[in-house]
Amino acid sequence: MPKWTRKTAEVRQREILQAAERLLIQYGDERFSLAAIATEAGLSKTALYMHFESREQLFRAFTEYILEAPMLRAQEEAKSDGSLEDRVFRLLNTKIGHFYRVSRETPHGGWLIELTNQLSADLLKKDRQAYERLLARVLSEAEFAGRIDPSIVGLTANTLAATLISAAHGLAREDAAFVSEGVFTQRLRGLVRAAVNGVTRSS
């Protein structure tokens, strides 16, 4: 158990959320109590209540916490160099691929994502909308530069972004089972290649 030290509220809250993440991934809902999280974070339950008044409030903060890092990486990928195909692939793999790997590789990762959908649907919707805008911006820049024309397939940059994100989410499973990392990557590459080629302007 971590030793208690005096820290800023922001640092302490992040440590609490990291403790919650460790417990949720390892044990699932059976260990997601304020008392267990306080112990994991090296705090008393009373000290924990100074930062989060309820399990629900903590879980909403936890949802924001697990969405933050993948979105920041996606924002960096949106600004990166390379072909449009590579940039779109990296942008999708950085965020959607991250949650695929959490679901597939951790004992309770899938359960965690399902619970997040149930308790923090509004936060997930806000994150999804921001993510779609980010991908749409990359596609719009390519359209403005004359490299692609989404209207070829009856779409706009915005609707193409939404379609790609929805399709990418469906690549992770084969019936009820998760596919391997290699299969997921191959499918995602193929999806992006087909989409980009399909809207590329003729020279």
Buried (B, 14 or more C-beta within 10 A) or exposed (E): EEEEEEEEEEEBBBBBBBBBBBBBBEEBEEBBEBEBBBBBBBBEEEBBBEBBEEBEEBBBBBBBBBBEEBBEBBBEBBEEEEEBBBBBBBBBBBBBBBBBBBBBEBEBBBBBBEBBEEBBEEBBEEBBEEBBEBBBBBBBBBBEEEBBBBEEEEBBBBBBBBBBBEBBEEBBBEEEEBBEEEEBBEBBBEBBEEBBEEBBEEE
